[in-house]
């Protein structure tokens, strides 16, 4: 009788055990290899270079001065940005007829903020949307196109933003003497964060890749610095801007780069401001007046990046000079997927 009970217990145990799958061992998370990349902005920072962290590739590169305006492709956005790589600025005039603006007397010039804040850009309130009502200011704007990489002035244009209908920005522009009159429009494309428009080409000059294809933009850009008296002034700097497409960055100066792991990411504060990496991973050393200066890398600046696919990377800069020629304008960094 005892043998029957034991047999029954063993049988039932085997029966239930056979109903469950065996545990599958899941391998631990393996980080990627540490890679090194040199970005060829060139000596005069002529190039804008787009980089994809996941692929470890330069997606595209373009001359920084070949476009003038950025039109947002977000479905509900009305944002129009300047090409801040050229130190461009804009001013709203009091006139609502293009031909009435003939000079720059009394204009209040404004620059776009480098942090991406849509309320701190030069071209504001050209359109006002209140519930279902849309109103246009119809004011004429003057665009100072800034300077190219060699410091040559790119000239002035005056422009009137007429309307935004069914995803199309309609506008009219000309030279200050009313020559070169152009009526044109840009149609939003949701594959991109922004579309680039060129006054010279009188049409699109698309430099920015599709928003899912890039994470970092190496470029010159305009930012606000402050004097010892606390007064703001615009300045052209060389650095890195992050993608508009859900890319977030945290700066860490407390950890050793090689020791940072995926588990550390929960302790970092991430930011979506476009210039979080910015330009301050290097500093100018020496005497500016004598010309005996060079850039020194802040090797302890670790940048933790969460890309639009929610992958985490750590990145630090290690050089700013071409390893062969010694020319500046070749940011070198190492990075690793966590």
C-alpha positions in Angstrom: 0.0 0.0 0.0 2.9 2.4 0.9 4.5 1.6 -2.5 1.3 2.5 -4.3 1.2 5.9 -2.6 4.8 6.6 -3.4 4.3 5.6 -7.0 1.2 7.9 -7.2 3.0 10.9 -5.8 6.0 10.4 -8.2 3.6 10.0 -11.1 1.7 13.1 -10.3 4.9 15.1 -9.8 6.2 14.0 -13.2 2.9 14.8 -14.8 2.9 18.4 -13.6 6.5 18.9 -14.3 6.0 17.8 -17.9 3.4 20.6 -18.3 6.0 23.4 -17.8 8.8 24.4 -20.2 12.3 24.4 -19.0 13.8 27.7 -17.9 15.7 29.4 -20.8 18.9 31.2 -19.8 18.9 34.8 -21.0 22.4 36.1 -21.7 23.5 39.2 -19.8 23.6 42.6 -21.6 26.7 42.9 -23.7 27.9 46.5 -24.5 29.3 47.3 -27.9 32.9 47.9 -28.8 34.6 51.2 -28.0 34.9 53.0 -31.4 36.8 56.1 -32.4 35.6 58.6 -35.0 37.2 61.7 -36.6 34.7 64.4 -37.9 36.1 66.4 -40.8 34.7 69.9 -40.2 37.9 71.2 -41.7 40.2 74.1 -40.6 37.6 76.9 -41.1 34.7 74.8 -39.9 33.2 74.8 -43.4 31.4 71.5 -43.1 28.3 70.5 -41.2 28.5 66.8 -40.5 25.6 64.5 -39.4 26.5 61.4 -37.5 24.5 58.2 -36.7 25.6 56.5 -33.4 23.9 53.2 -34.0 25.5 52.7 -37.4 28.7 54.5 -36.5 28.6 56.4 -39.7 28.7 59.9 -41.1 25.3 60.2 -42.7 26.0 63.3 -44.7 28.1 66.4 -44.9 27.4 69.8 -46.4 28.8 73.3 -46.7 27.3 75.2 -43.8 26.4 78.3 -46.0 24.3 76.7 -48.7 20.9 77.3 -47.1 19.2 80.2 -45.1 16.0 79.1 -43.5 14.7 76.0 -41.6 11.0 75.2 -41.9 9.6 72.8 -39.3 7.9 69.7 -40.6 6.1 68.9 -37.4 2.4 68.5 -38.1 1.2 71.4 -35.9 4.4 73.5 -35.9 4.8 77.0 -37.4 8.5 77.3 -36.5 10.9 79.0 -38.9 14.5 79.0 -37.8 17.6 80.8 -39.2 20.8 79.1 -40.3 22.6 79.9 -37.1 25.8 78.3 -38.5 26.2 81.5 -40.6 25.6 83.9 -37.6 22.4 84.9 -39.3 19.9 87.3 -37.6 16.5 88.7 -38.4 14.4 91.7 -37.6 10.7 92.4 -37.9 9.8 95.7 -39.5 6.8 98.0 -39.1 5.8 97.6 -42.7 3.4 95.2 -44.3 4.4 95.9 -47.9 7.7 94.4 -49.2 8.6 97.3 -51.4 8.3 99.8 -48.5 11.4 98.3 -46.7 14.6 99.7 -48.3 17.2 99.9 -45.5 18.0 98.6 -42.0 17.7 101.8 -40.1 16.2 101.3 -36.6 15.9 97.5 -36.9 16.1 95.4 -33.7 18.2 92.3 -34.7 17.5 89.0 -33.0 19.3 85.6 -33.1 17.9 82.1 -32.6 18.6 80.5 -29.2 20.9 77.5 -29.5 19.0 75.4 -26.9 16.1 74.8 -29.3 13.5 76.8 -27.3 10.8 77.7 -29.8 10.0 80.9 -27.8 13.5 82.2 -28.2 13.9 82.4 -31.9 14.2 85.5 -34.1 11.2 84.9 -36.3 8.2 84.9 -33.9 4.5 85.7 -34.2 4.4 85.8 -37.9 1.3 83.6 -37.4 -1.1 83.4 -34.4 -3.4 80.5 -34.0 -6.3 80.7 -31.5 -8.5 77.7 -31.5 -9.8 77.6 -35.1 -8.8 81.2 -35.9 -5.6 81.8 -37.7 -4.1 85.3 -38.1 -1.0 86.5 -39.9 1.0 89.5 -39.0 1.8 90.3 -42.6 4.9 92.2 -41.4 8.0 92.3 -43.6 11.2 90.8 -42.0 14.7 91.6 -42.9 17.1 88.6 -42.8 20.8 89.3 -42.4 22.2 86.0 -43.9 25.4 86.3 -41.9 28.8 85.3 -43.0 30.4 82.3 -44.6 33.3 80.2 -43.3 35.8 82.8 -44.5 34.0 85.7 -42.9 32.5 87.0 -46.2 29.1 88.7 -45.8 26.3 86.9 -47.4 24.0 89.9 -47.7 20.4 90.9 -46.9 17.0 89.7 -47.9 13.6 90.9 -47.0 10.8 88.5 -46.7 7.1 88.3 -46.0 5.5 85.1 -44.6 2.1 85.1 -46.2 0.3 82.0 -44.9 0.5 78.3 -43.8 -2.2 76.2 -45.5 -2.4 72.4 -45.7 1.2 72.0 -44.6 2.6 74.6 -47.1 4.5 77.7 -46.0 3.9 80.5 -48.5 6.3 83.4 -48.6 7.6 86.2 -50.8 11.1 87.7 -50.7 13.4 90.0 -52.6 16.6 92.0 -52.4 16.6 95.3 -50.4 16.4 97.3 -53.7 13.2 95.3 -54.7 15.0 93.3 -57.3 14.9 89.5 -57.4 11.3 89.3 -56.4 10.3 85.6 -55.7 7.0 84.0 -54.6 7.5 80.5 -53.3 6.3 77.8 -50.8 7.7 74.9 -48.9 5.7 71.8 -48.2 6.1 69.9 -44.9 7.6 66.4 -45.1 7.2 64.3 -42.0 10.3 62.3 -42.9 12.3 65.3 -41.8 12.5 67.5 -38.7 13.2 70.6 -40.8 13.4 71.5 -44.5 16.2 73.9 -45.6 15.5 76.7 -48.0 18.1 78.7 -50.0 17.6 82.3 -51.1 20.4 81.8 -53.7 18.9 78.7 -55.2 15.4 80.0 -54.7 14.3 76.6 -53.6 15.0 73.7 -51.2 18.6 72.9 -50.5 18.0 69.9 -48.2 21.0 69.2 -46.0 19.5 67.7 -42.9 18.9 63.9 -43.3 15.7 62.2 -42.5 15.1 62.5 -38.7 15.5 58.8 -38.0 18.9 58.7 -39.7 21.0 60.9 -37.5 21.7 61.7 -33.8 24.5 64.4 -33.7 25.2 67.4 -35.9 28.8 68.8 -35.8 28.7 72.4 -36.8 29.3 76.0 -36.0 26.3 77.7 -34.5 25.3 80.9 -32.8 24.9 81.0 -29.0 24.6 83.7 -26.3 27.6 84.3 -24.1 27.8 86.8 -21.3 30.2 89.6 -20.4 31.8 90.0 -17.0 29.0 92.6 -16.4 26.4 89.9 -17.2 25.4 91.4 -20.5 24.4 88.9 -23.2 26.1 88.9 -26.6 25.8 86.5 -29.6 28.9 84.5 -30.5 29.7 81.9 -33.1 31.0 78.7 -31.6 32.0 75.2 -32.9 30.4 72.2 -31.3 27.7 69.6 -31.4 23.9 69.9 -31.6 21.6 66.9 -31.0 18.8 65.6 -33.1 15.3 67.1 -32.7 13.9 63.5 -32.8 13.7 62.3 -29.2 17.5 62.4 -28.5 18.5 63.2 -24.9 21.9 63.9 -23.4 23.4 64.0 -19.9 26.8 65.4 -19.0 28.8 63.4 -16.4 32.1 64.5 -14.9 32.2 62.1 -11.9 32.8 58.7 -13.5 35.7 57.2 -15.3 34.7 56.8 -18.9 35.7 53.1 -19.1 33.7 52.3 -16.0 30.3 53.7 -17.0 27.8 50.9 -17.6 24.1 50.7 -18.6 23.1 50.4 -15.0 24.5 53.9 -14.3 22.0 55.5 -16.8 19.3 55.6 -14.2 21.3 58.0 -12.1 21.8 60.6 -14.8 19.6 63.6 -15.6 18.9 63.8 -19.3 18.1 66.9 -21.3 16.5 67.4 -24.7 18.1 70.9 -25.2 19.8 70.9 -28.5 23.1 72.3 -27.3 23.5 70.0 -24.3 26.8 68.7 -25.7 27.5 72.1 -27.2 31.0 73.4 -27.5 32.4 73.4 -23.9 34.1 70.0 -24.2 37.1 72.0 -25.2 38.7 75.2 -24.0 41.0 77.8 -25.5 44.4 77.9 -23.9 47.1 80.6 -24.4 47.3 84.3 -25.3 44.8 85.4 -27.9 46.6 88.7 -28.5 49.9 86.9 -29.4 48.1 84.2 -31.4 49.8 81.5 -29.3 46.7 79.5 -28.6 45.4 76.0 -28.9 42.3 74.0 -27.9 42.6 71.6 -25.0 40.0 68.8 -24.6 38.2 68.3 -21.3 38.8 64.6 -21.2 36.7 64.1 -18.1 33.5 65.3 -19.8 31.4 62.1 -20.4 28.3 62.5 -22.5 25.6 59.9 -22.0 23.2 59.8 -25.0 19.9 58.2 -25.4 19.0 58.1 -29.1 15.6 58.0 -30.8 15.6 54.2 -30.6 16.2 54.3 -26.8 19.7 52.9 -27.1 22.2 54.4 -24.6 25.8 55.5 -25.5 28.7 57.0 -23.7 30.9 59.5 -25.6 33.9 61.6 -24.8 36.1 63.8 -26.9 39.8 63.1 -27.1 41.2 65.5 -29.8 40.3 68.5 -31.9 43.2 68.3 -34.4 43.9 66.3 -37.5 46.3 63.6 -36.4 48.4 63.9 -39.6 48.3 67.6 -40.5 47.7 69.0 -37.1 45.0 71.3 -38.4 42.1 72.3 -36.1 38.5 71.4 -37.0 38.7 67.6 -36.7 36.8 66.7 -33.5 37.8 63.2 -32.5 35.7 61.2 -30.0 35.4 57.7 -28.7 32.0 56.2 -27.9 30.4 52.9 -27.0 26.8 51.5 -26.9 26.0 50.6 -23.3 
